[in-house]
């Protein structure tokens, strides 16, 4: 074989090796891209962290396994709802609290408000048993971001978690209609501010509640409104008797339970 033929053969072999190596590299890059997700640009998507709270241990564990099987959800905590320790939930820094109803409206509202106070950034998805529109609306006012009936499918729960984490609201169609009707009726009666008026507080007394919630003293509240400290004390005395509160903190708790404070 001539020298020129040997050089040509060597060049062909080198090119073949390069093409095989480049093809393997392309295949690996494509595979990594598929695993990372089509919209992630090769970077894995952040998982949705969920805290599951339910009285029934089997239900808690079933929900946790179902969510984690999907790959983009991470369960950061499990706890019973009797009682639910809001501080423990807040410490997990979960994106979503998947909360099952205790069965009574009072207990549900209490749990929702406690979590909202301890972890205001956490979004709550409630699995409820009640189809009553009024109770659903009270849960919405208390601070939930999503509501599903207890017989919802696993796909509905998963999509609900994802939607709530993305900042969307979730509820069954019939309850969504009730929510629109409620907003419509509230807009029609906006001038009389009927929900707050039902508590019997005057406009000035209502203005005091957010400042009490912030922990301001009577003197600080008085300075804010250019009132005397005694006037503020008189307001608080009347407020407690009007709504049946024992102290100023009880006033705030009642307003939060009714959904007037976020």
Number of C-alpha atoms within 10 A of each C-alpha: 5 6 8 9 10 11 10 10 11 11 11 12 10 10 11 11 11 12 11 11 12 12 12 12 12 12 12 12 12 13 12 14 17 14 12 15 13 11 11 13 11 16 13 15 12 10 14 20 22 28 24 26 27 22 17 14 13 10 14 22 16 11 20 22 13 16 22 17 10 11 10 14 19 20 21 18 19 18 20 16 20 13 11 19 16 18 13 14 22 20 11 15 17 22 24 23 29 25 26 25 21 19 11 12 16 13 15 23 24 18 23 24 26 19 23 21 16 16 20 14 14 22 25 25 28 27 20 21 15 16 13 10 15 14 16 21 17 18 24 19 18 24 24 25 25 24 26 22 18 14 11 12 11 12 12 14 23 16 13 23 27 20 16 22 23 12 11 12 16 21 18 13 9 10 19 17 12 16 18 11 12 15 11 12 11 15 11 11 12 11 8 10 13 12 14 15 12 9 16 14 17 12 11 10 14 17 12 21 20 15 16 18 16 9 12 14 13 20 15 16 19 18 13 12 12 10 14 14 16 12 12 21 15 11 16 21 15 14 23 16 11 12 16 13 17 11 13 16 14 14 19 21 19 18 21 23 23 20 19 17 17 14
